[in-house]
Amino acid sequence: MPRHSRSALRAPERATSFRMRHDLQGLRAYAVLIVIATHVWGVPTGGHVTVDMFFVISGFLITGLLLREQSLFGRVSLRAFFGRRVKRLLPAAAVVGALTITFSALMFSAARRNSVLEDGLWSMLLVQNWHLATVQTDYFAADGPVSPFQHYWSLSVEEQFYLFWPVLMVLVFSLIGRSTDAPDSRRSRLARGAVGGLLVAMTLASWAWSLHDSAAAPTTAYFSTLDRAWEIGCGAVIAFGVRCWERVAPRLGVALLWLGVVGLGVSMAVVPETPGFPAPWGTLPVLATGAVLIGGANPAVRVPTFLANRVTDYLGGLSYSLYLCHFPVLVLLRSVDPSVGWLTLPICGALAVSVHHAVEVPRMRGAWFSWSPPAAARLRESFQGTAPFMLIGLATVTILMSAVAIHAVRPRSVPSPPDAAVTTDETRVHDTDVDRDASGGGADMSAVAALQTQLTAALAATSWPTFDPPVERARDEHPTDDCGRLDDPLPLSSCTFGPADASVRMMLVGDSTAAYLADALVTLVKEPSSDVRLMTRTAYGCSFSDLPAGPAVSDECIDFRNTAMDDVEREHPDVLLIVNTYGSIELADKSIMPVATWSKALTTFATRADAAAGTVVHLSPPPPGPDPTECITPGGSPERCVTSSSGAWAARWTAVEFIAERLHQTAIDIRPLVCVVSRCPVFAGNTLIRFDGVHLAPAYARKMAPGLRELLMPVLDQAEAPAEQSDG
């Protein structure tokens, strides 16, 4: 029997294919609100599972539309499908992206502007998820500024899936079925079964791979299309059985729907972001969403009022624009003032309404731009209908622009320089074994005093200097970079510096804070007058302590730190320097490791090292603070980048001092090189102190090398004395 034409069946198709599921609109509404709440306030902790909900719903709806088109017309038009996807997603995403780049250019430093522009490009090319997987990004990670385009990764996953899935459907249908076959013919059923079977196999394969990858590479698995395809596939599988689900008894449908809603609630309370995500933990929200899809398929099923009402219907339709707008608004607001994140709700709400009505809906329903008279008339009508929403968006943008301008030009308070007497007392070096004052240190330490003068001036500054090197290159020229590799670490001989016949043999161990402090030590031992040989055994993300395996401690880290300890016991250095980050360490249950547990782990390694090294020295890392690429903004004040060494950092340092005193080791506080009392600027002179939130910039590490030598001099003198006595 010949097929009907598309024009003849266009009206029936709309009547049968676009029945709005109020329960699905409700799910979308709650999902996007929960995403916003999680990003703004951090609750619920499992709010990330809403992305899984969107994936399942998307797979169900898109596959259902493709199957209906195949049934009605005997074929699927790939050109029409991809045209609809572009019209549905691209205009709103492009408008929000353009606004994001514009505001980023006004508010961020040059380095961060370039980064945002790059992220925007990855997003528009629909490969943002792979970009984030490559750079190993976590939402609001502490090791760098958050990209306002970070949330575009889920759009990339969806569209990558839809680049191959419709093509695969068309290929199988064309190989097995014919366009003239009736929908219920044997050949049509065989083709539909083959496509469904292939989909089930692909979904199971993706789930199995996700199960493996979530354990082996959790960050990559979070963003990977291969690891997420099974979630979209589950929704697609459900779409194949929609005729069966529509005949489910209403009571059973209600039970399934409620089971799904409860399952989603439980998921948001118990499902962790890592480890074991997206598989196996993602299985719970995916199955729960599937239960809602199946349970509400029968039109006779009474959907709960909280899930189906005018508000949720509207918010469900608005969900895409809300999702696009909320994250850039949040990131931009927090860059101005971290305490005003709550303003994300009203601002992104106004923007989303304007983008939805003025851009998303008109482009989704209208034709592509054309200059023909009828098209021009339709364009005028569209503009008249969307003009109020354009005004809303314009007003919102104007308010934001005004806020940025006010923030940029408002008067700044100038911090008073600290009292010199207090500075001398509170920035002293704590040394349990050596009396530094007796060896010529103390108040006459000229290099430290020179740095203190520059640091005090930086605390009083009201404008930015011309940085050398510039902010975007502050991480460059790090010659010991390869010596911090955790994966395939270099041999100790390749990370040894200074004269081979030096009388003092010093070894540096620790994590990335030690790796970037190494530049200062290498500068010292390479001086012509140096009599110190330096060996470095550091690793990014791996502290020199007996921390248990978990989210923050990989198996590779355990192997590396054991190798480092073996090197200490084999080399017997005269001086062993231990430097570890004082940042929070997350346990498997998402809680933060107590200081007592951290202290015990450090004590274990310090005790073992004490038997092999002449003198064990605990050096403090620089106190953490705002990322310079985030807090250094056009028209901004240096005061925004000032940090404090109080709080968690001070608690860790107190614990280290106690360990050093109990084990008769040495604790040296490097704050005189980076802070004045407990206040720490982000620059000294025209040099950035940190290139991110925690690590010393290589240029500043070299600049502070003379001051570090003065702090270490008592220990080095003590190490040289036995050697000279032995030579005599």
Secondary structure, 3 states (H helix, E strand, C coil): CCCCCHHHHHHHHHHHHCCCCHHHHHHHHHHHHHHHHHHHHCCCCCHHHHHHHHHHHHHHHHHHHHHHHHHHHCCCCHHHHHHHHHHHHHHHHHHHHHHHHHHHHHHCCHHHHHHHHHHHHHHHCCCHHHHHHHHCCCCCCCCCCCCCCHHHHHHHHHHHHHHHHHHHHHHHHHHHCCCCCCCCCHHHHHHHHHHHHHHHHHHHHHHHHHHHHHHHCHHHHHHCHHHHHHHHHHHHHHHHCHHHHCCCCHHHHHHHHHHHHHHHHHHHHHCCCCCCCCCCCCHHHHHHHHHHHHHCCCCCCCCCHHHCCHHHHHHHHHHHHHHHHHHHHHHHHHHHCHHHHHHHHHHHHHHHHHHHHHHHHHHHHCCCCCCCHHHHHHHHHHHHHHHHHHHHHHHHHHHHHHHHHHHHHCCCCCCCCCCHHHHHHHCCCCCCCCCCHHHCCHHHCHHHHHHHHHHHHHHHCCCCCCCCCCHHHCCCCCCCHHHHCCCCCCCHHHHEECCCCCCEEEEEEECHHHHHHHHHHHHHHCCCCCCEEEEEEECCCCCCCCCCCECCECHHHHHHHHHHHHHHHHHCCCEEEEECCCCCCECCCCCECCHHHHHHHHHHHHHHHHCCCCEEEEECCCCCCCCHHHHCCCCCCHHHHCEECCCHHHHHHHHHHHHHHHCCCEEECCHHHHCECCEECCEECCEECECCCCCECHHHHHHCHHHHHHHHHHHHHHHHHHHHHHHC
